[in-house]
């Protein structure tokens, strides 16, 4: 064999080995890229991978308040009321308050920076913040509902009997009783205090429908000034806004009522069924079901002047939802989803995490939500998107 033939064979072997090394290098690079998720790829491929592994952390909190747990949240703090009493944690999981009292059907609500807990059908009530009991007392009648404003003032609705359809008692931020009114017409469901502590709005049922009664200046102990009637309609909730108007939610209409008794429709939905709603001073969120089509319906977000911010069709059961600071968190039957106020979904939503058995979601901050059931309380934290 000539030297030229030997040289050619050597060159072929060298090229073959080099080609094998190149191919092996390419294969190794592809495998590493797939495992680490660093492929430059297309935008749709990157989004698919980011949705499979969202940037959400989950942490379980252990509340020791007995059975029938209920939860409420204010910025930075979470409270639970159960058959054994109340407990408060900060968002890092540190207990800041615990108090024992027996309840069979505990109820808890938040207001401003504090909480109110009571036994539905009972007469004992606790008003507290993250680290102390503000007020604790027994009412004269059975507690129907309680609420408060951002200044720490609160009011309690009780049922005494004897021809009185409900009594509303107002307390200042020290727990001192400053105003009382007995309603003799219409069963009282709830009462709300204005942001300036002066006006009182009372929601009651009448023989013909629903009524909102206004007391313009409780400091002067005035008689009722105005009332708003909704004949043949059912108002299920009222809430004072920072504007001084009352947001009213009925079974087919969202509207505002001012203290002169004038009403203004914001968003009618006569062809829908109300599923859930939530609001704060930034925006309002509604979940509306289509009649007779399972869980199909839509989410709607709007401002308090009626301006619609976003609408989104949904076909999954929505168990609970919560608004806070331009963020809407929705607890669906298959996970938790974070939206902005225009209903754009954050890519780091936790729809991949099972929430079976959960009954309530509470937004603590715009990136943190609490998902609860009677046996567990789980914090969901989403990372800021880059």
Legacy VTK file of the C-alpha trace (Angstrom):
# vtk DataFile Version 3.0
C-alpha trace
ASCII
DATASET POLYDATA
POINTS 386 float
0.000 0.000 0.000
1.383 3.386 -0.942
2.084 6.181 1.471
-0.648 8.282 -0.194
-3.252 5.598 0.507
-2.160 5.423 4.158
-2.360 9.213 4.452
-5.874 9.246 2.961
-7.046 6.575 5.411
-5.601 8.505 8.362
-7.331 11.699 7.219
-10.669 9.837 6.888
-10.316 8.409 10.410
-9.479 11.835 11.844
-12.439 13.472 10.095
-14.749 10.663 11.277
-13.655 11.071 14.906
-14.020 14.836 14.638
-17.512 14.473 13.221
-18.471 12.090 16.015
-17.186 14.570 18.636
-19.197 17.390 17.045
-22.370 15.304 16.941
-21.840 14.162 20.554
-21.298 17.756 21.649
-24.494 18.861 19.955
-26.485 16.048 21.592
-25.046 16.830 25.027
-25.903 20.527 24.578
-29.489 19.684 23.611
-29.950 17.372 26.626
-28.533 19.940 29.062
-30.698 22.656 27.549
-33.864 20.573 27.898
-33.050 19.674 31.497
-32.244 23.223 32.575
-34.892 24.981 30.502
-32.415 27.456 28.984
-33.322 26.903 25.351
-33.572 30.170 23.476
-36.412 28.732 21.295
-39.559 30.625 20.351
-41.571 32.867 22.672
-44.477 30.397 22.739
-42.109 27.570 23.776
-40.657 29.690 26.581
-44.142 30.572 27.840
-45.195 26.921 27.813
-42.240 26.016 30.004
-42.812 28.956 32.372
-46.448 27.895 32.799
-45.395 24.343 33.666
-43.131 25.631 36.444
-44.624 28.909 37.759
-42.705 30.987 40.271
-45.036 30.354 43.211
-44.053 29.218 46.693
-46.480 27.497 49.042
-46.350 27.374 52.847
-48.847 25.835 55.268
-49.848 27.647 58.466
-51.010 25.708 61.522
-53.943 27.480 63.218
-55.004 25.946 66.520
-58.492 27.415 66.921
-60.616 24.269 66.961
-63.314 23.265 64.482
-65.424 25.333 62.067
-62.507 27.646 61.362
-63.160 30.958 59.636
-60.443 33.331 58.402
-59.913 37.041 57.728
-56.909 39.076 56.613
-55.583 42.632 56.755
-52.302 43.747 55.134
-49.568 41.634 56.692
-51.738 39.656 59.151
-54.072 36.646 59.119
-56.643 35.826 61.785
-58.667 32.704 62.453
-61.730 32.148 64.618
-62.808 28.636 65.606
-64.726 26.804 68.273
-61.845 27.300 70.736
-61.118 31.009 70.160
-59.030 33.304 67.978
-55.448 33.414 66.711
-53.422 35.895 64.636
-50.272 35.288 62.560
-48.133 37.674 60.573
-47.442 36.767 56.939
-44.109 35.221 57.933
-45.867 32.655 60.126
-45.214 34.183 63.567
-48.081 34.079 66.073
-48.867 37.573 67.364
-52.089 37.027 69.353
-54.137 34.197 70.872
-57.328 34.375 72.918
-59.694 31.638 74.065
-63.476 31.732 74.091
-66.016 29.125 73.090
-68.048 29.458 69.896
-70.211 26.908 68.133
-70.576 28.792 64.825
-67.654 31.248 64.686
-67.758 34.291 62.397
-64.846 36.630 61.708
-64.552 39.788 59.618
-61.771 42.309 59.014
-61.888 46.103 59.077
-59.105 48.674 58.785
-56.226 47.015 60.614
-58.358 44.897 62.944
-60.830 42.036 63.240
-64.209 41.234 64.794
-65.084 37.704 65.900
-68.347 36.433 67.364
-70.534 33.362 67.640
-73.402 33.400 65.144
-76.572 33.166 67.210
-74.636 34.017 70.370
-73.981 37.213 72.309
-70.213 37.307 72.973
-67.950 39.399 70.749
-64.228 40.131 70.446
-62.698 43.127 68.644
-58.914 42.898 68.201
-55.944 43.800 66.041
-52.711 41.937 65.411
-51.441 42.075 69.006
-54.178 43.052 71.477
-57.857 42.728 72.348
-59.476 46.129 71.806
-62.900 45.283 73.190
-64.673 42.214 74.575
-68.290 42.190 75.759
-71.673 40.470 75.755
-74.500 42.056 73.769
-78.097 42.407 74.970
-79.450 40.388 72.076
-78.403 37.715 69.590
-75.667 38.920 67.222
-76.781 39.096 63.586
-73.739 40.782 62.015
-70.845 43.152 62.731
-68.614 45.438 60.661
-66.145 48.304 60.994
-64.400 51.061 59.066
-60.742 51.862 58.448
-60.593 54.138 61.508
-61.326 51.314 63.933
-64.954 52.284 64.626
-67.372 49.357 64.449
-71.070 48.552 64.669
-72.967 45.461 65.819
-76.448 44.365 64.722
-78.431 42.377 67.294
-81.919 40.914 67.535
-83.676 41.481 70.874
-87.296 40.591 70.152
-90.269 42.419 71.623
-91.363 43.971 68.326
-87.897 45.359 67.529
-86.698 44.165 64.107
-83.069 44.820 64.914
-80.793 47.040 67.011
-77.666 48.717 65.655
-75.006 49.767 68.167
-72.032 51.906 67.132
-68.690 51.888 68.986
-65.627 54.110 68.598
-62.065 52.816 68.221
-61.739 52.480 72.020
-64.771 50.202 72.193
-67.033 52.854 73.738
-70.694 52.728 72.715
-71.548 56.081 71.044
-74.873 55.466 69.253
-77.827 53.050 69.303
-80.917 52.732 67.148
-83.837 50.283 67.315
-85.457 49.452 63.991
-89.145 48.567 64.191
-89.759 48.116 60.463
-87.865 45.668 58.305
-85.584 42.924 59.571
-82.031 44.289 59.874
-79.332 42.333 58.032
-76.267 44.564 58.423
-74.986 48.076 59.045
-72.019 50.081 57.750
-70.179 53.156 59.047
-68.909 55.910 56.766
-65.160 56.596 56.526
-65.577 59.830 58.542
-67.366 58.019 61.443
-70.441 60.245 61.065
-72.937 58.461 58.823
-74.611 55.103 59.296
-76.244 52.987 56.582
-78.535 50.121 57.621
-79.649 47.313 55.298
-82.992 45.757 56.130
-85.609 43.578 54.479
-89.143 44.930 54.140
-92.427 43.345 53.123
-91.949 44.676 49.594
-88.204 44.215 49.071
-85.021 45.772 50.467
-84.267 49.136 52.061
-81.125 51.107 52.933
-81.759 53.587 55.756
-79.349 56.480 56.346
-78.506 58.365 59.531
-76.521 61.367 58.302
-74.919 62.389 61.620
-74.848 59.879 64.449
-72.803 62.266 66.593
-75.870 64.507 66.754
-78.161 61.489 67.234
-80.356 62.661 64.375
-83.397 60.764 63.293
-83.093 58.923 60.015
-82.685 61.366 57.134
-83.225 59.350 53.973
-83.857 55.843 52.779
-83.551 53.995 49.502
-86.079 51.298 48.582
-85.583 48.497 46.074
-89.111 47.100 45.561
-89.255 43.399 44.696
-85.458 43.285 44.877
-83.005 41.644 47.252
-79.937 43.620 48.336
-77.463 41.159 49.797
-74.641 43.491 50.852
-73.721 47.154 51.303
-70.329 48.807 51.759
-69.200 52.414 52.226
-66.605 53.578 49.725
-64.000 56.269 50.388
-66.143 58.647 48.287
-68.877 58.517 50.942
-71.289 56.630 48.685
-72.617 53.179 49.527
-71.939 50.325 47.124
-74.962 48.008 47.075
-75.008 44.510 45.606
-78.339 42.946 44.658
-79.071 39.655 42.930
-79.180 41.321 39.481
-77.686 44.802 39.854
-74.629 46.606 41.176
-75.378 50.216 42.138
-74.425 53.208 44.295
-76.597 54.979 46.855
-75.708 58.376 48.321
-76.840 59.587 51.749
-79.686 61.552 50.162
-81.254 58.250 49.124
-80.566 58.560 45.397
-79.477 55.408 43.599
-77.325 55.038 40.483
-76.996 51.809 38.526
-73.385 50.778 37.864
-73.670 47.355 36.266
-76.943 45.476 35.691
-76.852 41.736 35.013
-80.513 40.604 34.711
-79.594 37.677 32.453
-76.864 36.343 34.788
-76.679 34.740 38.216
-74.336 36.255 40.790
-71.686 33.776 41.857
-69.098 35.818 43.791
-68.040 39.407 44.276
-65.240 41.292 46.016
-64.137 44.897 46.230
-61.941 47.469 47.868
-61.381 51.148 47.065
-59.335 50.310 43.948
-61.897 48.283 41.974
-64.830 45.846 42.088
-64.876 42.252 40.797
-67.961 40.210 39.886
-68.321 36.557 38.957
-71.506 35.998 36.937
-72.874 32.598 35.902
-74.752 31.959 32.693
-78.137 30.496 33.553
-78.438 26.760 32.958
-74.933 26.178 31.500
-73.001 24.550 34.334
-70.031 26.621 35.505
-69.855 28.766 32.384
-69.921 32.513 32.950
-67.632 35.524 33.133
-65.478 37.650 35.397
-65.992 41.419 35.289
-63.862 44.137 36.902
-64.948 47.764 37.115
-64.346 51.053 38.900
-66.815 52.568 41.360
-68.047 54.943 38.638
-69.141 51.999 36.498
-66.178 52.014 34.082
-65.502 48.423 33.033
-61.816 47.496 33.308
-61.932 43.933 32.043
-64.179 41.010 31.117
-63.163 37.379 30.852
-65.123 34.217 29.998
-64.699 31.356 32.480
-65.803 27.735 32.313
-64.495 26.458 35.649
-66.174 26.566 39.031
-65.068 29.604 41.058
-65.165 28.892 44.773
-63.976 32.239 46.139
-62.199 35.422 45.076
-60.568 38.393 46.757
-59.581 41.919 45.673
-56.662 43.889 47.076
-54.641 46.793 45.662
-55.315 46.267 41.922
-54.949 42.494 42.235
-57.686 39.859 42.009
-56.978 36.353 43.280
-59.420 33.647 42.219
-59.783 30.238 43.856
-61.045 27.827 41.200
-61.833 24.152 41.615
-58.511 23.352 39.944
-56.117 25.939 41.397
-55.350 29.561 42.266
-55.010 32.310 39.655
-53.636 35.845 40.122
-55.048 38.597 37.851
-54.444 42.321 37.615
-57.444 44.675 37.677
-57.881 44.342 33.901
-58.093 40.531 34.224
-54.700 39.855 32.671
-53.430 36.642 34.238
-50.007 36.665 35.846
-47.840 33.944 34.327
-46.822 32.846 37.803
-50.335 31.826 38.830
-50.546 28.627 40.835
-53.127 26.813 38.734
-50.920 23.719 38.796
-51.168 23.311 42.610
-54.083 21.263 43.950
-56.570 23.167 46.127
-59.051 20.313 46.630
-61.272 20.899 49.649
-60.438 24.618 49.926
-63.311 27.023 50.531
-61.910 30.573 50.717
-59.163 32.763 49.310
-57.998 36.011 50.945
-55.561 38.411 49.293
-53.026 39.649 51.841
-50.835 41.624 49.438
-50.814 41.929 45.657
-48.393 38.984 45.516
-49.643 36.914 48.471
-52.888 35.031 49.079
-54.224 32.723 51.778
-56.230 29.656 50.717
-58.177 28.021 53.535
-60.352 25.091 54.498
-61.536 23.909 57.895
-58.385 21.803 58.255
-55.669 23.896 56.587
-54.463 27.390 55.754
-51.946 27.697 52.930
-50.026 30.811 51.866
-49.396 31.272 48.130
-46.653 33.732 47.218
-45.912 34.579 43.616
-42.635 36.120 42.518
-42.562 39.377 40.614
-42.417 38.811 36.862
-39.389 40.097 34.996
LINES 1 387
386 0 1 2 3 4 5 6 7 8 9 10 11 12 13 14 15 16 17 18 19 20 21 22 23 24 25 26 27 28 29 30 31 32 33 34 35 36 37 38 39 40 41 42 43 44 45 46 47 48 49 50 51 52 53 54 55 56 57 58 59 60 61 62 63 64 65 66 67 68 69 70 71 72 73 74 75 76 77 78 79 80 81 82 83 84 85 86 87 88 89 90 91 92 93 94 95 96 97 98 99 100 101 102 103 104 105 106 107 108 109 110 111 112 113 114 115 116 117 118 119 120 121 122 123 124 125 126 127 128 129 130 131 132 133 134 135 136 137 138 139 140 141 142 143 144 145 146 147 148 149 150 151 152 153 154 155 156 157 158 159 160 161 162 163 164 165 166 167 168 169 170 171 172 173 174 175 176 177 178 179 180 181 182 183 184 185 186 187 188 189 190 191 192 193 194 195 196 197 198 199 200 201 202 203 204 205 206 207 208 209 210 211 212 213 214 215 216 217 218 219 220 221 222 223 224 225 226 227 228 229 230 231 232 233 234 235 236 237 238 239 240 241 242 243 244 245 246 247 248 249 250 251 252 253 254 255 256 257 258 259 260 261 262 263 264 265 266 267 268 269 270 271 272 273 274 275 276 277 278 279 280 281 282 283 284 285 286 287 288 289 290 291 292 293 294 295 296 297 298 299 300 301 302 303 304 305 306 307 308 309 310 311 312 313 314 315 316 317 318 319 320 321 322 323 324 325 326 327 328 329 330 331 332 333 334 335 336 337 338 339 340 341 342 343 344 345 346 347 348 349 350 351 352 353 354 355 356 357 358 359 360 361 362 363 364 365 366 367 368 369 370 371 372 373 374 375 376 377 378 379 380 381 382 383 384 385
